Amino acid sequence: MNIGHYRRVLVAFAVCVISTASMASELSWTGCGITKKAFLKELAAAYEAKVGIKVKLTGGGATKGIRAASAGTSDLGGTCRHWLKEVNGDVHPQEKDAELVQVAWDALVVIVHPDNPVDGISLENLKKVFNGEVTKWSELGGSDRPIGLIAREGKSSGVGYMFRQMVFSDPEYTIKARALKVKSTKPLEKKVEKVKTAIAVDGISSAKKRKVKFLSLDGVSPSKENIASGTYSLYRPLYLAYNKSKVTEKAKEFIEFALSPEGQAIISEQGTVNLAEGKALKPMGGPQLSAASR
């Protein structure tokens, strides 16, 4: 082996070692924008500052988060819904290898344009809007203009799935009203910001960072206190997901950090209800809290 070739081998080896070391000091997280906006950015930054491991955050939605964790293509997933179930009750095959650990609480909120004069809606009227039985704002105390319903495409999104389950008691419910369908949370929120007659359902952890107005539900505002106490009814869990058989020690340590007093304080500081604050709440149809989460 000549000296030039030997040097090239050494350089290649050094690059490989550096690359491997870099990969060893990084965690991958894939998941829903609600969880990411709620607290994940801040939690990941604090974790990196504490232990030196970077958490690479990739969006894509709750379904992508659970399934990436289940497949082991991401160290961790983030989701604002629980597993999808088959007709026979089994967990969806693309999600069955994912374990979900609850780390916080979110809520579904009805959002409208900031200039909309309507301040509240009843659960019954909200159902009627989605069923196409209430079609004008005048029926809700507003102007005599058509209601512009905006909703997520499909039935597996975190917001869409949990809304169908909590409001209609049917995750397979099909919207009967005319609605503009969008692919993700971001375009849904943008439409409501721009269209004065728009209405939509969103996760509060994301919606609170946009220029939209929240409607009270049956006279109860979606404040942090009302969500934490269960006075506001449309609350739901936020989870971290991991692969049951392939989970890494790094992933376990990040989950432990999220559940620690320090991690829970970071979650609360972002305006999200943490586990202690929401101790009176009960999971709705999803996995129960683990012993470490109680």
N, C-alpha and C positions, 0 to 999 in steps of 0.2 A: 504493500500500500504506500503510494507516494505521499509526501507531506501535504500537498494541496488537497488530495482526496481525504486524508486523515482529518484535516481542518474542517472540511465540509461536513464530514460525519459528526464531528464534535459540535458544530454549529447546529446541525439538524437535531442532535440529541438534546442540546440545551434548549432549543425552541420547544421541543416536545415536553421537556420537564417543566418549563415555564407555563406552557399551555395547560398541562395537567394540574399544576399547582393552582392556576387561575380558576379552572373548572371546579377544583376541590373547595374553593372558597366562595362558591356561588350556588344559590338555590334558585330553582325555577318555580314560578307561580303562574297559573293560568286561571282566569275566571271572570266572574260577572263585574260589570262596571259599577254596580251598586256597592258591592263590597270594597272594591278598589277605591272608590271615592269616599266611602264612609270612613275608613281608617287604615287601609292596607299600606298606602304610601308612607304615612307617618310611622306606622308600626315597623315597616321594613327598614326605614331610615334609622330608627332608634336601635333596631337589632344589629344593623351593620356597624353602627357607632360603638355598640357594646361588645360585639364578638368578632368583628372584622369580616363577616360573611355577607356578601351582597345578595339581595333577593331580587331577581330579575322578574319584573311584572309584565305579563302579557294578558290583554283583554280577550274578548271573544264571547262572553256570556256564560251564564250558569251551566248550561248544557255542556259547553266545551270544557268548562272547569272540572265538572264531575267526571267526564269521560276521559280527559287527559290524565287525571289522577288515577282513575280506574285502570287505564291502559299502561300506566307507568311512564308515559311520555313527558310528564311534568312531575317534579317532586311534590308539589302541592297544588290543590285546586281551590277555588273560591266560589261559593254558590249561595244564592238567596232563595233557593228552593231545595226540598229534599228529593230523594230518588224518585224517578218515574217507576210506576208499577205496571206489570202486564195484567191482562184480564184475569189470570188465575192467581194474582196476588204476588207473583214473583217480581223481584227487582229487575228492571230493564237489563238485558244482557250486557249492554255497553257501560252499565253503571254498577254492576253487582260486585265488582272488586274494590269499589271505593268505600272507605270508611269516612263518615262525617262527624266532625267535632264542632259543636256549637261554641262560638266565641262572643256573640253579641246578639242584639235584637234590632230589627228594622221595622218599618211600617209602610203599608201601601197608602198613598194619599191621592186625592182627586185634585188635579191641577188645572188651572185656567189662566188666561191672559191677565196680567196685573190690572188692566183697566176694566175688567169684568165687574159689574156692580153686585153680582151674586156672591154672597159670603158663605153659604152653606148648602148642603144637600142631604136628604134622607137616604138611608140605605135602600129603601123601597124605590125612590125615584132614580137612584143610580142604576138599579136593575132595569127600570123602565127605559132609561136612556140606551142601555146596551141591547135591550129587546126591541128598540124602535117604537116604543109606546109613547115616549116623551121626545119630541123632535124640535121644539122651540124653547128658547131661553125664557120667553114670557110665561111658560108653564112652571118655571122655577123662580119666578120673581124678577126676571131680567127683561131685556129688550125683546121686541117681536122679531127676532132673527133666528134662522135655523141653527141648531147645535151642530158644531163640526167635531164629530167624534174621531179621535185618533187612537189607534191601537197597534200593538205589536203583532207581527206576522206569526203564524204557527201557534202551537199550544204548549211548547216545552220551555219557553223563556221563563226566567225566574219570576218576573212580574206577572206575566200572563197566566202561568200555571197556578200560582198561589192565589191570584185574584179569582180565577174560576173556581178553585176549591173553596175559598173562604166566603165568597159572596154568593155563588150559585150551588155550592156543595157538589160540584161536578167538574172535574178537571178536563172533561171532554166537551164542556159547554161551547156552543158555537154562537158567536155574536150575530144577532138578527138585524141590528140597525145598519144603515149605510155607514161605513167607516173608512177612513184613510189608513191603510196598513203600512207600517214602517218596519225596517229590519232590526233596529236596535234602540236603546234608550236615548242616545244622543239626538238622532233626528226627531224622535218623538218630542223631546223637550224643546228643540229648536222651533218646531212647528207651533207649539203652544206659546212660546215667547213672541212669535210673529203674528199669529192669527187670533183676532179678538174674540171670535166666536168658538174657539177650540175648547175641547175638554179631553182629558186623558187620565189614566191611572198610572202612577209612577212610584218608585221607591223613594222614601223621604230622604235617605242618606245621599242620594244623587240630586233629587229635585231641589233640596235646600241650597244648592250651590248654583242654581239657575234663577233667572228673572221671571219667576212664575208665582202665582198666587195659590195658596192651599185653601180648599173649602173645608169647613167643619163638617163632620159627619154625624147626623142626628144630634146636632147642637154641640158636639165635642170637638175641640180643635186638636190637631195632631202635634201637640207640644211634647217635648221630651218627658215631662212629668206625667202627662196623660197616657203616653205610650208605655212608660215604665210601670204604671199602676194597673194597666189593662182597661182604664176608663175609655180610652180610644181603642176600638175593637179590632181594627185591621193590622195587628202586629204579627210579625213573622221572624223566625230565626235566621241568623247569618252563620254560615259554616266555613270551616277549612276542611278540605278533603285530602285524603292520602290513600295510596294503594295498600291494601291489607297485608300483602305478602312481600312487597318490594320496598316498603317504607325505609328511608335512610335515617341514620342517627341525626343528621342535620335537620331533616324535616321534623322529626320528633322534637328536637330542641327548639325549633321555631314555634311549634304549637304550644310547647310548655311556656315559652316566653309570652305568647299571646294570652295564655290563661293565667299568667303570673300577676301579682298586684301591679307591677310596673306596666305590663302590657295592657291590662284592663284599665288602668288609669289613662293611658294614651288613647284607648278607644273612647272612653268617656269624654276626654278633653276635646274630641272632634265633634261632640254633640250627639254621639251614638249611645244608645242605652247598652251598658255593659251587663254582665251576668248578675252581679250583685245588685245593681239598680233594678234589674228586671226579675228579681227572685220570685215575685208574686205571679209571674206569667207562666203559662203552660204551653209546651210545644203543641202545634196543631197537626196531628197526623204524621209527623216525621219522627226521626229517631229521638229517643229520650236523652236528656243530658247525661253525659258520662259522669262517673264519680268525681273525676278531676274538675269537671265543669260546675259542679253543684256549689 
